[in-house]
Amino acid sequence: MFKVDLPVDESTEKAVERRRAAETARKARIFNTRLRVMGLDLDTLNQQVQEKKHQQNMEKQMDKALDKLRIYQDEALVQQNNAEEEKRRVLNSELTNYWATHQRPEDSRDADLKFGLKGAFKIAIPENELGPASMQIFKGEGVGEELRMREQIRKTERDLRAQMDENEKRHMRDKHIEMLASKELVQQDMRGAQQAALEEVCKRASRIALENYNQALAKEQAEKLEEQRKREEQENLAEMWHTMTSDMMTECAEATERQVGGGRPPQVLPDRWKGMSPEQLKSIQQEREQQCLERQKQRDAEKIREAAWDLKLLKLSREAEKEDLRAAELNRERRIQMDRYNMQLAREQLAQQEYLNKRLYTNKPTKDYFYQFNTSSR
């Protein structure tokens, strides 16, 4: 067998060191009196402060980015506006140049009327066929101007005449249309007036028929009310006569009783009863006096029973007082014995405490004794 140096597993040592560091931090956190008593977690508070600062930094960076973005957008808008202005200016310049090059006033068809014959009339004969002495056109001279003016005047007269004819035809056509429209409107107004008159006649007839019907209904209702009033008056008179002639108003005593037969007393009718007779009142008075005598006898008997019961209670109370005196004497003797026993126990406990303090527990504990506690956080 050869001795081989195996590589050391560093992961195990790192794990052990990591656990030891965690245990040391935990001990420092648990056995720190300030943190344990006051309840402050500095690590958590510092972490919260760092998170708050990080959040504020992020917000500041975001605000700066937004400001840069807004500045960039504003610059882009300004550049775009400048580009559009430049493009518009170039287009206007090109358009002006085009007008000045290709749409000159002197090149138009009516340039001869606006600017005279200069540049508008040309000789059909080429210049190379004319000799040096063949000068046909001089400055300020017009060839065929009268003929052209007459043709132009005739054309203008024809155009004016055509326009006048067209305006006359349009005026006649509009007038004809207005006449037709006015006739149609008149016919519509006449038809509307006739229809309104017919509707008014129908409404008048319906109102008359409704008024007649309402009058008939009112007359019928009045007749019914009159008949009902007469019938109610007759019924009220009959009821008044029956009430005046009934047993209730005459106070007839026989009307309050009804014979039932079979040897039983007559039955009293509550709705007709007018009170008791003198014989009934006398019998009730006698019955009341008899009840008062019986009640007095009962009260006398109760007084006698209460006197006997009071004597009995007096005897019982005296016997109870004697028993209470005997019990108080026994309690006093027991209390004296209990006090003596407690004093004996106190003396024994004092002697035992003196023995423990002066003879048994004479050695004081050192610091090593206290250091053996709370050596681990588990």
C-alpha positions in Angstrom: 0.0 0.0 0.0 1.3 3.4 -1.0 0.4 6.6 0.8 -1.6 8.8 -1.5 -2.3 12.4 -0.7 -6.0 12.7 -1.4 -7.4 16.2 -2.2 -9.1 17.9 0.6 -12.9 18.4 0.1 -13.0 22.2 0.4 -16.8 22.3 0.1 -17.2 20.6 3.5 -14.8 23.1 5.1 -16.6 26.0 3.5 -19.9 24.7 4.7 -18.5 24.4 8.3 -17.0 27.9 8.1 -20.3 29.2 6.8 -22.3 27.6 9.7 -19.8 28.9 12.2 -20.1 32.4 10.9 -23.9 32.2 10.9 -23.8 30.9 14.5 -21.4 33.7 15.5 -23.7 36.3 13.9 -26.7 34.8 15.5 -25.1 34.8 19.0 -24.1 38.4 18.5 -27.7 39.3 17.6 -29.3 37.2 20.4 -26.9 38.1 23.2 -26.9 41.8 22.4 -28.8 43.3 25.3 -29.5 46.6 23.5 -31.1 44.8 20.5 -32.9 42.2 22.7 -34.4 44.8 25.1 -35.2 47.6 22.7 -36.3 45.4 19.9 -34.3 47.1 17.1 -33.1 45.2 14.1 -30.3 47.3 12.7 -29.6 45.0 9.7 -33.3 45.3 8.6 -33.3 49.0 9.2 -30.1 49.5 7.2 -31.5 47.3 4.4 -34.7 49.4 4.3 -32.6 52.6 4.2 -30.5 51.2 1.3 -33.7 50.1 -0.5 -35.1 53.6 0.0 -32.0 55.3 -1.4 -31.9 52.9 -4.3 -35.5 53.6 -5.1 -34.9 57.4 -4.9 -31.8 57.0 -7.2 -33.9 55.0 -9.7 -36.7 57.7 -9.6 -34.0 60.4 -10.2 -32.6 58.5 -13.1 -36.1 58.0 -14.5 -36.8 61.7 -14.2 -33.6 62.6 -15.9 -34.3 60.1 -18.7 -37.8 61.6 -19.1 -36.4 65.1 -19.2 -33.9 64.0 -21.8 -36.7 62.3 -23.8 -38.8 65.5 -23.6 -35.9 67.6 -24.7 -35.2 65.3 -27.6 -38.9 65.3 -28.6 -38.9 69.1 -28.5 -35.7 69.3 -30.6 -37.2 66.8 -33.0 -40.4 68.9 -33.3 -38.4 72.0 -33.8 -36.3 70.3 -36.5 -39.4 68.9 -38.1 -41.0 72.4 -38.1 -37.8 73.9 -39.6 -37.7 71.2 -42.3 -41.4 71.8 -43.1 -40.8 75.6 -43.3 -37.7 75.0 -45.5 -39.7 72.6 -47.7 -42.6 75.1 -48.0 -40.2 77.9 -48.8 -38.5 75.8 -51.5 -41.9 74.9 -53.0 -43.0 78.5 -53.0 -39.7 79.6 -54.7 -40.0 76.8 -57.3 -43.6 77.8 -58.0 -42.7 81.4 -58.3 -39.9 80.5 -60.7 -42.3 78.3 -62.7 -44.8 81.1 -63.0 -42.1 83.5 -64.0 -40.8 81.1 -66.7 -43.8 79.2 -68.1 -46.8 81.4 -67.2 -45.8 84.9 -68.1 -48.6 87.4 -68.7 -47.2 88.4 -72.1 -47.5 84.7 -73.3 -51.2 84.4 -72.6 -53.9 84.4 -75.3 -55.3 87.9 -74.4 -51.8 89.5 -74.1 -52.6 91.6 -77.1 -55.6 93.1 -75.4 -53.8 93.7 -72.1 -50.3 94.6 -73.2 -50.9 95.8 -76.8 -49.5 94.2 -80.0 -45.9 94.1 -78.7 -44.8 90.5 -78.8 -48.3 89.2 -79.8 -48.2 89.6 -83.6 -45.6 87.8 -85.7 -45.0 87.9 -89.4 -45.6 84.5 -91.1 -42.6 85.1 -93.5 -39.4 83.8 -92.2 -36.7 86.3 -91.6 -34.1 84.5 -93.7 -36.3 85.1 -96.8 -36.3 88.8 -96.2 -33.5 90.9 -97.5 -31.6 93.6 -95.7 -33.8 96.3 -97.2 -37.1 94.4 -96.7 -38.1 96.0 -93.5 -41.8 95.0 -92.9 -42.4 95.9 -89.3 -41.3 99.0 -87.6 -41.4 99.9 -84.0 -44.9 101.2 -83.0 -46.5 99.9 -86.2 -49.4 97.3 -86.1 -50.4 95.2 -89.1 -54.0 94.1 -89.4 -55.1 95.8 -86.2 -58.4 97.2 -87.6 -59.5 93.8 -88.9 -58.7 92.1 -85.7 -60.5 94.8 -83.7 -63.6 94.5 -85.8 -63.6 90.7 -85.5 -63.1 91.0 -81.8 -66.0 93.5 -81.5 -68.3 91.2 -83.5 -67.3 88.2 -81.3 -68.0 90.3 -78.2 -71.4 91.3 -79.6 -72.3 87.7 -80.4 -71.2 86.6 -76.9 -73.2 89.3 -75.3 -76.3 88.5 -77.4 -76.0 84.8 -76.6 -75.7 85.6 -72.9 -78.7 87.9 -73.0 -80.7 85.2 -74.8 -79.6 82.6 -72.2 -80.5 85.0 -69.3 -83.9 85.7 -70.9 -84.7 82.0 -71.3 -83.5 81.3 -67.7 -85.7 84.2 -66.4 -88.8 82.9 -68.3 -88.1 79.3 -67.1 -87.8 80.5 -63.5 -90.9 82.6 -63.9 -92.9 79.7 -65.3 -91.7 77.4 -62.4 -92.7 80.1 -59.9 -96.1 80.4 -61.5 -96.6 76.6 -61.3 -95.3 76.5 -57.8 -97.7 79.3 -56.7 -100.7 77.6 -58.4 -99.8 74.3 -56.6 -99.5 76.2 -53.3 -102.8 77.9 -53.8 -104.5 74.5 -54.5 -102.8 73.1 -51.4 -104.1 76.0 -49.3 -107.6 75.6 -50.7 -107.5 71.9 -50.0 -106.2 72.6 -46.5 -108.9 75.2 -45.8 -111.6 72.8 -47.0 -110.2 70.0 -44.9 -110.0 72.3 -41.9 -113.6 73.4 -42.4 -114.8 69.7 -42.6 -112.8 68.9 -39.4 -114.3 71.9 -37.6 -117.9 70.7 -38.6 -117.1 67.2 -37.4 -115.7 68.5 -34.1 -118.8 70.7 -33.6 -121.1 67.8 -34.2 -119.2 65.6 -31.9 -119.2 68.3 -29.2 -123.0 68.7 -29.5 -123.5 64.9 -29.3 -121.2 64.7 -26.2 -123.0 67.6 -24.5 -126.4 65.9 -25.1 -125.1 62.6 -23.8 -123.6 64.3 -20.7 -126.9 66.1 -20.0 -128.8 62.8 -20.2 -126.3 61.2 -17.9 -126.6 64.1 -15.4 -130.4 64.0 -15.5 -130.3 60.2 -14.9 -127.8 60.6 -12.0 -129.9 63.4 -10.4 -133.0 61.1 -10.5 -131.1 58.3 -8.9 -129.8 60.5 -6.2 -133.3 61.9 -5.5 -134.7 58.3 -5.2 -131.8 57.3 -2.9 -132.4 60.3 -0.7 -136.1 59.6 -0.3 -135.4 55.9 0.4 -132.8 56.9 3.1 -135.3 59.3 4.7 -137.9 56.6 4.9 -135.5 54.2 6.4 -134.3 56.7 9.0 -137.9 57.6 10.0 -138.7 53.9 10.4 -135.6 53.3 12.5 -136.4 56.3 14.7 -140.0 55.1 15.2 -138.8 51.5 16.1 -136.2 52.9 18.5 -138.7 55.1 20.3 -141.3 52.4 20.7 -138.8 49.6 21.6 -138.2 48.1 25.1 -134.8 49.8 25.3 -136.4 53.3 25.4 -139.4 52.2 27.5 -137.0 50.4 30.0 -139.3 47.5 30.4 -137.8 45.0 33.0 -139.6 42.0 31.5 -137.8 42.6 28.3 -134.4 41.8 29.9 -135.3 38.2 30.8 -136.1 35.3 28.6 -137.8 32.1 29.9 -136.0 28.9 29.0 -138.3 26.4 30.8 -137.4 23.2 32.5 -137.4 24.7 36.0 -134.3 26.8 35.3 -134.0 30.5 36.1 -134.7 33.0 33.3 -131.9 34.0 31.0 -130.7 37.6 31.1 -130.3 39.5 27.8 -127.2 41.7 28.1 -128.3 44.1 25.3 -131.6 44.8 27.1 -130.5 44.7 30.8 -131.3 47.9 32.7 -130.0 47.1 36.2 -130.9 44.8 39.2 -134.1 44.8 41.1 -134.3 45.8 44.8 -134.7 42.1 45.9 -131.5 41.3 44.0 -129.6 44.2 45.6 -130.8 43.2 49.1 -129.6 39.6 48.6 -126.2 40.9 47.4 -125.9 43.1 50.5 -126.6 40.2 52.8 -124.1 38.0 51.1 -121.5 40.8 51.4 -122.1 41.1 55.2 -121.8 37.3 55.6 -118.5 37.4 53.8 -117.2 40.2 56.0 -118.0 38.2 59.2 -116.2 35.1 57.9 -113.2 37.2 57.0 -113.0 38.7 60.5 -113.1 35.2 62.0 -110.2 34.2 59.7 -108.2 37.2 60.8 -108.7 36.4 64.5 -107.5 32.8 63.9 -104.5 34.0 62.0 -103.5 36.4 64.9 -103.7 33.5 67.4 -101.5 31.3 65.2 -99.0 34.2 64.7 -98.7 34.7 68.5 -98.0 31.0 69.0 -95.4 31.0 66.3 -93.7 34.1 67.8 -93.3 32.3 71.1 -91.8 29.3 69.3 -89.4 31.5 67.4 -88.3 33.2 70.6 -87.4 29.8 72.2 -85.6 28.8 69.1 -83.6 32.0 69.0 -82.5 31.6 72.6 -81.3 28.1 71.9 -79.4 29.3 68.8 -77.6 32.0 70.9 -76.5 29.3 73.3 -75.1 27.2 70.4 -73.3 30.2 69.0 -71.6 30.9 72.4 -70.4 27.3 72.5 -69.2 27.4 68.9 -67.3 30.7 69.6 -65.6 29.2 72.6 -64.5 26.2 70.5 -63.2 28.4 67.8 -61.2 30.5 70.2 -59.5 27.3 71.6 -58.7 26.1 68.1 -57.3 29.5 67.2 -55.0 29.4 70.2 -53.8 25.9 69.3 -53.2 27.0 65.7 -51.2 30.0 66.8 -49.0 27.8 69.0 -48.4 25.4 66.1 -47.5 28.2 63.7 -45.0 29.7 66.1 -43.4 26.2 66.4 -43.1 25.9 62.6 -41.6 29.4 62.4 -38.9 28.5 64.9 -38.1 25.3 63.0 -37.9 27.1 59.7 -35.7 29.9 61.1 -33.3 27.3 62.5 -33.2 25.4 59.2 -32.5 28.7 57.3 -29.8 29.6 59.7 -28.2 26.1 59.2 -28.3 26.5 55.4 -26.9 30.0 55.3 -24.1 29.6 58.0 -23.1 26.0 57.6 -24.1 24.5 54.3 -24.0 27.3 51.7 -20.6 28.9 52.7 -18.9 28.9 49.3 -19.7 31.7 46.8 -19.9 30.9 43.1 -17.2 32.2 40.8 -17.5 33.8 37.3 -16.7 30.4 35.7 -19.9 29.0 37.2 -22.0 31.6 35.4 -20.0 31.5 32.1 -21.0 27.9 31.5 -24.6 29.0 30.7 -25.9 30.5 27.4 -22.8 29.3 25.5 -25.0 28.4 22.4 -27.9 30.0 20.6 -29.7 26.7 20.3 
